[in-house]
């Protein structure tokens, strides 16, 4: 089976997606660059084509409006983009964390690439955490990711990880994900992104207050069913699918005690428990071709959107 992960590295316990090369903690960025498979550059060349009949070599011409991006190590092509496209190099993703890890107490936990290098990311723990009832701990992270195939802007965002189950969730306040996106039409400025992201204690504290409110909001069976229907069938006019029905049954099972940490006081029959049932479903249970496809979806794709929708509707229960 083809895999999305090109190479990656991690510290600590094996990540929830089960992928990567394990490193000792507090390794320098140079080690991370090598072990995460990010010690190469994105190079570019004009798009060229041959003016000639089939079977006959003709004149080689250039299409000046477009350029090909390719890897410096393998010469493998990555994408065709416009001349205005601003490349973000793999090393820039890790360098973003240099001052944060050396002076601000951050620690890299995972980094790597997907789709042959078309998508690159690094994830670092900020050192901030919060605890809900029953010693239910959630840690704060900053995720930086980019893509050179047109699928996403360079994005820095706060992400939370619930320790008991390794469920991941983008931090959001007032319905807005705490993220900064830089279009590839602009030059990536790491210092400006950090300033705009506002890597501060206050935003994390506000998020934990929101989770605490969810953990104190008990939900009825009727509210649970309405929540699941709203999350998995957001457009009532759409035809009801068996896939959505299976997903709802699985999430309900996780919520009713089969999920990791589902019986903790913070989660049992609460809005927080409903939210975590969805995040566990996306991160661990949702059908995927492989764990790396699941990672891509959970962080960047449909899975991430589903978790955001679940957070929005869970917060609506305590509004």
N, C-alpha and C positions, 0 to 999 in steps of 0.2 A: 504494500500500500504506500502511495506517495505521501510524504510528510511535508507540512508547512515549515517546521522549524529547521533552519539551516544549521545553527549552533547556538548554544546558550550556556550560561554559568549561573550558579547560585551559591549562597552560603546558608548554614543552618540546616534545618530539616528539609527533606525532599519537598519541593513545592506541590501544591494541590494538583498541578497538571502532570507531575511525575517526570519532568523532562530536565536535562541539563547536566553539566559537569560541576561537581561539588568543589567549593573552594573553602579555605580557612577564612575566618572573619578578618576584617580590616586589611584586606589586600590592597596594594596600591593600584591606581587606575591602569597602569601599564599591564599588570597581570590580568585585570579584568578584560582589557582590550583583547589580549591574546586568547584567553580561555573562553570568552564569550563569542569568539570568532568575528571580532569587529576590527581586526588589524588589516584593513584594506580601504581603498578609496573608491568613490564613485567618480568615474571619468566620463567625458562626453566627446562626441564626434558628430559631424554633420550627417544628416540622412543622405545616403547616396543610392542611386539606381542606375540601371544599365539601359541605354537607349539602343535597342537592337532586336532583331527577330529571334525567335526561339531557336536555340542551337547555335546561334552566332553571337560572338562577343562584340558588343558595340561600345559606344562611348560611355564612360562613367560620368554621370552628372550629379549635382548636389541639389537638395531641396532646402534652401536656406532658412525657411520659417521653422523648421523642426530640427531636433538633435536627438541622438541616441545616447542613453545613459548605460554604462556597463561597468563591471567590476574590474578593478586593477589587478586582482590576483588570478582570476580564472578567465577574464575577458568575456564572461557570460553576460548577455544583454539583460538589462533590467526594465527599460521602458523607452518609449518615444514621447518626447515632450516638446513644448514650444521653446523658442530661444529665450523667452522671458523667464523660464523656470529657474528658480534659485535652489541649488543643491544644498542639502544639509548632510554633512559627512558623518559616517558611523562614529568616528572619534569625538565629534562635537556632542553627540548624545551623552557619552560618558563624561566629557570635560565639563558639561553642565553641572555635574555634581562635585567637582574638585573642591571648591571652597566650602561647599556644604558638608562634605565628609571630613575635610581636614580641620575645619574651624567651627562648625555649627552642630556637631554631634550626629549628623546623618550617617547611615550605613547602607551601602548598596546590598541588595539581597538577590536580585536577579537581573540579567541583561542578556540580550541576544537578538537574533533576527529571524524573520519568517519569510516564506515564499522566496527562497534563494537570495535574500538580502533586500527584497523590495520593501519590507517593513522592518524597522529597527526600534528597539525599546530598551529602557533601563528603569528599574524600580528601586527606590531607596526608602528605608524606614526613617521617619523624622525624629523618633525618640518620644513622640507624644502618644499617649494612650488614655483610655477611659474604661471604667469598670461599672457594669450594671449589676442589678441584683443577682445573687448566686455566683459571684466572681466571674461574671461573663465579660471577658476583656476584649476590647477592640483596639487595634493599633493603627496609627496614621502613617501613610506613605505618600510619596510624590512619584508619579509615573510620567516619564517623558518618552514620547514616541513620534516617529515620523515615517513617511512612506514616499517612495520615489516612483510609484506607479499610478498616481492620480487618485488614490482611494482615500487619502486623508491629509489634512494639513499637519504641520508639526504641532503637537499638542502636549502641554504640560497640565497635569491635573492632580488634585488631591484624591487619594484612594484609601479606603479603609479595609482592613482585613480582620474578621472576627476569628479570634484565636482557636476557639473550640472546634471550629469546622473549616477554617481557612476560606470562608466565603468572602468574596471581594465585592466592594460596592463603591462607586464613585461618590465622593462627598458632594452633597448638594444642599444649598440653603435657599429657602424661599422659592423652591422650584427650579433654581438655577445651578447647574453643575459648576463647581469651582475649578474652572479650566481656562487656560489661555491658548488660543489657536493662532498660529502664524501661517498665513498663506505662503505657498511656494513662489508667489510673485514678489514676496518681500524677503529681504535678507534676515536670517535668523540672528537675533541679538539676545544671547543668553541672559545678560544682566538685566535687560529691559523686561524679559519674560519673568524673571524671578521677582522683580519689583511689582509687576502687574499681578502676578499670582498672589502676592502677599503671603509669603510663608510665615504666618504668625500663629500665635497660640489662640487668639480670639476666635478665628474661624473654626478651628478644631473644637474649641469649647462650645461654640454655638451648635455645631453638628452633634456633639455628644448630648447636649441638652435636648435636642430633637429626638435622638434615640431613646433617651430616658423617658420622654413623654410617651413614645410608642410602647415602651416596655411596661408602662403603667396603665395602658388603655386596653381593658379586656374587650374581647369581641365575641359576639354571639354566633351561633351556627348560620343564621340568616345573613349576618354581616360578612361572614367568611365566604359564603357562596357568592354574594354580590361582588366582593373584592376579586375573587378568582375570575368571575365572568367578565368584569370590567378590565382586568389586566390582560386576559388571554383572548378576549373578544371585544376589543375597543371600538370596533365599528359594527354596531348591531345589524346593519344592512348586509354585511358580508355573510356568505354561506358558512354555517357552523361546520367545522372540520373535525374529523376523528382525531387528528393530531392534537388539536387544542383540547379535546375531551380527555385524551390520554394524559396530556400535560397537567391538566387541572386535577385529575385523579391522583397523579403522582405528588403534586405539590400538597394536596390535602392530606395525603398519607404522611408526608414529611412533617407537616404542621401538627398532625394528630399524635406525634410521639416517635415517629420513625426517623426523623431528621437528627443530625448531630446537634446536641444542645437544645433540642426541642422541649425537653422536660425541665430546663432551668427556669427559675421563677421569672426571669426577664422575658422568656419566650412562650411559656405555656399559656395558650389561649389568649395571647395578646397580639396587638397590631405588629409589634416587633417580631413575634414569632411568625406571623404571616409573611412579613418582608423577608426574613431569613429562609423560609421555606422556598420562596422564589429564587433567592440568590443561590441556595444550595442546589436547586434543580438546574439552574443555568450552569453553574461551575462544575458540578459533579455528575448530574444525572441526565441532562438533556442529550438526546441522540446526536452523535457527531461521528464523522468518519474516523477520527483519531483524537487523542488528547490535545495535539497542537491545533487542530481545527477548532476544538472547544475553546482553547485559550484565545485564539484570534476572535472568536465570536463573543466571548465573555468580556473581553477588554475593549474591543473596537467595533464589533458588529451587532448583529441582531440580539445576541444575548445581553450586551450592554444596554441596548435600548429597552429590552424587556425589564431589566433590573431597575432602570430609571423610572419606567412606568409604574412598577410596583412601589417604589419609594414615594412617588407623587401621590398615589392612591392611599398608601398607608398614612402619610402625613395628613391627608384630607380627613382621616378618621379622628384626628385629635384637634382639628381646626376649630 
